[in-house]
């Protein structure tokens, strides 16, 4: 479904969900270049696809993450729940 903009009768610009996600993704990717992030691993899942899904958290916040199969296969260590890690990250929003 294409993202569309609508306007309320009073002239307000009304975002679609698709437009909001697309613009938020653009802002995140432009404003946060590749960076290092530190946190504790939780909710680690390694499905048959080979991708790893996990949460990185600290005392006050958490962020959902994915490591794609190619990167995961190249690691020389195995992640575990509760492990403290530093990771290179590309911040984005899944659309």
Secondary structure by P-SEA (a helix, b strand, c coil): ccbbbbbcccbbbbbcaaaaaaaaaaaaaaacccbbbbbbbcccccccccbbbbbbbcccbbbbbbbcaaaaaaccccccccccccccccccccc
